[in-house]
């Protein structure tokens, strides 16, 4: 994740429609491949009237592996997958921050600029993810914390509207000592 990630302004309804469409396409591809490969495995290696469970299972697993390979190697760059790819990348960035949250919190308590910016990006990304997913109740629970942090950044003269995550912030925050 050495490349900066930028939060894009997306319409939540359009995002949900696009991700549902891409999910449906991928499910149909998986089902088709799994059924085809399971049938083919039973016909090639199975015994008529015998227990062919392992060949069916092998075909389904092969279908899954092939679907994953198609997604990563072929479909990932397609325009119809753009919303799903963006959502996945945003969630990955948020998870990378969540995994270091004890360092981020320690840095914020020490008024470390990188930690302050990283937590602000986390709040902006989390806000967008909740909006895109249509989960307003979870968002309302953290609004006060988000506002307090934004005000603390403004008091320090830091930019509160930066929509881009600099990977250097995450590396800087990893070095912050956490109280045991």
C-alpha positions, -999 to +999 in steps of 0.1 A: +000+000+000+028+024-008+005+044-032-016+072-016-053+064-015-079+091-021-115+091-010-137+097-040-171+114-039-196+087-048-234+086-049-244+060-023-274+047-044-253+044-075-226+026-055-250+001-040-266-005-075-232-011-091-219-034-063-251-054-064-247-058-102-211-068-100-218-092-071-246-108-091-224-112-122-196-129-101-221-152-083-235-163-117-200-169-130-191-189-099-222-210-100-218-217-137-181-227-133-188-248-102-216-267-118-197-272-150-165-283-133-183-306-109-202-322-137-171-326-157-151-341-128-179-367-121-181-376-158-143-380-161-134-395-128-166-406-110-183-440-109-218-443-123-242-449-093-213-445-069-204-419-043-191-390-063-191-364-035-154-358-036-155-351-074-185-327-069-166-310-041-134-308-062-154-293-091-169-266-068-135-258-053-120-256-087-148-233-097-141-211-067-104-209-075-110-201-111-136-174-102-111-158-078-084-159-105-107-143-130-117-116-106-081-107-097-065-111-132-093-101-156-123-085-140-106-062-114-098-036-141-132-036-157-155-006-154-184-027-141-162-037-111-150-001-103-174+005-074-167-029-057-130-024-062-131+011-046-152-002-017-127-031-011-097-007-013-113+017+011-121-010+036-085-023+033-072+012+041-096+015+071-085-019+083-048-010+081-056+019+104-078-001+127-049-026+131-027+002+143-054+021+163-035+017+196-006+036+180-029+061+164-046+068+197-013+072+215-001+096+187-034+116+189-030+119+227+006+132+221-007+156+193+014+139+167+005+154+133+007+122+114-015+104+139-040+133+138-041+132+100-044+095+099-073+095+124-090+122+104-087+102+072-100+072+091-131+092+102-137+105+067-133+071+052-155+055+079-181+081+073-181+075+036-182+037+041-213+040+063-229+063+038-222+040+009-234+010+028-265+029+040-256+024+077-265+057+092-271+043+127-235+033+132-224+067+118-245+086+143-228+068+172-194+082+164-203+117+152-194+134+185-159+117+184-154+128+148-164+164+156-141+166+187-111+153+166-118+177+138-119+206+163-086+195+178-070+194+144-083+229+136-069+241+169-035+227+158-038+244+123-040+210+105-060+205+073-093+187+082-105+181+046-076+161+032-093+132+013-060+114+007-042+089+029-004+092+028+012+058+035+040+076+053+015+085+081+009+048+088+046+042+089+052+071+112+024+060+135+039+025+138+069+040+155+048+057+183+053+041+217+022+027+232+017+028+270+014-006+284 
